[in-house]
């Protein structure tokens, strides 16, 4: 077991993606169950009026991490440096503990509004790692990259796990671990999710996502973030905590969003798993030094 020091993480505990539909509920009484929240910076840069005020009020109460949607790390077009400077200002303005992006591309002479996987080939490792390093230079901090869900891998020259690990190593960045994406890909591409998880660099984890998905057929899952987390995904989170120790974990829900009171049930489930493994870790530590 390779447990990390709990204090190494930029945030702690269980988190929830911030959605406007929950603003009024959050304003009434901020739930103690939520230790941090997450936004896409593209959705909030330069937003004013009542929504901007509500957002800033929340950001003053609790850490807000930023998970980008449009940086296009794997793309061929030059990085949008003007946009990245805006991101840097935004991160600093809310004291965001983390900035992460998808290990994918989403533009080709225009925004594609979907996340496409970078090809799993040697040349792409250098290309993506260089763009991550450029990004880190502009924003003045190390970023995290998320393992993404994908539905095809044309021209595949290596395994997904080897590609991810090589990019993180070369770019010297953090890992934004998505538990649901591992499970979805394991079904769609027929690999062992536990073996994949355990091969990731646990010491690079910044924080994690957990989410629900849509089962289109027995062997095709679609990463929608529009349903409750299913048991096999919770079980994979358990394996991750058992393997790497407890790390901050955030619930993503982007579609068919239930009322805050209802969605807090899944945030509580994250906390329960974290408490379980923290207790086991503490007991092992006590036994080790007894």
N, C-alpha and C positions, 0 to 999 in steps of 0.2 A: 504494500500500500504506500503510495507517495502523496502524503498529505501536505498541503501548503499551510503556511502560517495564515490564520484568518485575517490578520491585519494588513496583508499584502494587497488586498483587493481595493479598487477605487470606491466601491460602494459595498453595502452589506445587506444581507437579508433577502426578502422577497419583494419584487417590484411588479408594476403594472404599466402597460402602455397608456399614455395619456390621450384620451379621446374627448372631443368637445361635448359629446352627448352626456358626459359625466360631470361637466363643469359645475352645474347647480348642486349636485349631490356632494361634490367635494367641498364646495363653499359652505354648505350647511354644517358639516363636521368632518374634518379630515380623518380618514380611517387610520387607526394605529397599525393595522396589519400591513400597510404599504410603507416600505422602507425607502424606495426610490421609484422614480417614474422615467419614462422614455418618450422622446419625440423625434420625428424626422425634422431636422433643421430647416429643410426646404419649406415645410409647412408653417414656419413661425418667424423666419427672418423678415424683419420690417412689418410685421403684423401689428396694427394699432387698434384703437377703439376698445370696445368692451372685451372682445376675445383676447386681445393683447394684454389688457390689464388683468384679466382672469388668469392668463398663463403666467404672467410675471409674479402674481400673488402666490401661485402654487410653487413656482421656482424659488421663491424666498422661503418657503416652508420646508422643502424637501429636496434632496439632490435629484437633478434631472439629467439623465444621460442622453446623448444624441446618436441616433442611428440613421445614417444617410440613405437616400433613396435614388440618387441620380448622378453619382460621381463618375460612374463608367470606368472603373479601375481596369477592366480587361479590354476596353475598346482601343481603337486605333487613332481616333481623333485626339489632338492635344488636350491635356487636362485643362479645365476651365479655371485658370488661376484667379480671375476676377471673382468667380463664385467662391473659390476656396478662401479668399481673403474675407469675404462676407461670412463664411462659416467660422473662420477664426474669431472674428469680432463677436459673432453670436455666442460661440462657446465661452469666450471670456466674459461676456455680459451676464451670463447666467451661472458662471463658475461650473460649467459642465465637467464632471469627473472623467467622462469617457466620450470619445468620438469613434464610431465604428462605421463600416461600410460593407457591402456585399462583395464577395470574391467572384465577380461576374462582370458582364458588360450590359449596357442598357441603351446604347446609342450608336448610330451609324449614319452620319449626315442628318441627324435628327433623332429626337427621343423616341424610343420604341415602346416605352411604357410596359416593359416586361424585363425580367432579369434572365439573361442568357448565360450559360456556363462558359467560362474561359476554356479553350481546348486543353486537354490534359497532355501537353507536349512540353519538351524541354525549352523551346523558344518562348513559350508563353510564361514560363517561370521567370525568366529574365525580364520580360516585358512588364508583367504585372508587378513584380517586386520593385522594379525601377519606378513605376508610377506610384506605388505606395510610399517609397522613399521621398519622391518629389512632394507628395502630399504632406508627409510628416515635416519636411523642411518648411513648407509654406505655413502650416498651422502651428508650428513650433511645439509639437508634442508627438509622442508615439500614438498611433491609432490601432484599432483592432479590426480584423477582417472576419466576416462571418462565412462559415461553410453553408452553401446554398443548396436548395432543392433544384433538380434539373430532370429533364425527361428524355434527353438524347445526348450522346457524347460522340459526335462525328469526328473521325480522325484521331481517335484516342490512342495515345502512345504510351501511357502509363496509368496506374491506378489513381483514382481520385485522392485517396489518402496520401499517396506519395507526392502528388502535386501540391496539396494544401500544406503539408509539412515543409516542402522545399521552399514555397513562397514565404511562409512565416519565418523560416530560418534566414533566408537571403535578405528579406526586407527588415529583419529584426523588429517585427511588430507583434502585437498581441492577437490572441484568438478570441473572437466573439462566437462562443459555442452555441449552436442551435440543435437542441436535442431532437425536436420533431423532424427537422430536415434529415438528420441521420436515419431516423426510422422510415420516413417516406422514401428516401433513396434506396434504403436496404430492401424494401419491398419491390420498388420499381426496377431496380438493377440487380436484384437477387444476390445480395451479400450479407454477411453476418454483422448486424449493427453493433454488437458488443465488441467484437474484434476491432471494428473500425474505431469505435469510441476510445478503446484502450490504447490505440496506436497514435492518438492525437497528443500534442504536447501540453499536458495538464498544467505545467508551470507557466504557460503563456495565457491562460484563461483570464480575461478581464471580467466578463460576466456571461450569463447564458440566457437563451430564450427557450421557452416551452410553449407549445400551442396545439391547437386542434387542426384537423385536415378533413378532406372529403374522400370517401372511398368510392371511386367510380366503378371499379370492378375488383375482382379478387386480387389481381396483380397490378392494379394501377391506382395509386393514391395521388390526390391533388392537394398541394400545400396552400390551403385557403385562409387559415387563421379565422375560420368562421364557425367553429364548433368546439365543443368541450374536448379537453385533452383525454385521450383514451388510455386504458390501463397499460398496454405495452410501452407507451411513451413515458408514463410515470415510472414504470419499472426500469426503463433505460436511464432515467434521471437518478434512480436509486443506485444503479451500477456506477454512474458517474461520480456520485458522492462517495461511494465506497472506494472507488479507485483513486480519486484525486482529492478527497476531502470536500467539505461543503464550500460552495462558491455562490455568489449572488446570482439569483435566477429570477427572470421577469416573464410574466404571462403576457403573450401577444393575443389580442383579439381585434380583428379589423373589420369583420362582417357579421351581420346578425348579432350585434352587440347587446347583451342583456343589461338590465339595470345594474348599477354599481353594487347594490346589496347582494345580488345574485352572483356576480362575477368575483366578488371577494371570497366566495367559497373555494375557488381554485387557487387564489392567492394564499388562503389559509392552508390548503393542501401542500403547497410548496414549503411553507413554514414548518408544517408537521414533519415533512421529510428532513428538513434541515435540522430541526431539533433532535430528531431521532439519531442522526449520524453525528451531530455534535456531542450528544450524550455518550455514544459509543466511543468516540474519539477521546473524550475526557476520561472515560473509564479505562481505556487502554493506556493512556498517558500515566494515570495514577498507578496502574498495575506495573508499568514499566519501571517506575522509580520507587516502588514500595520496598 
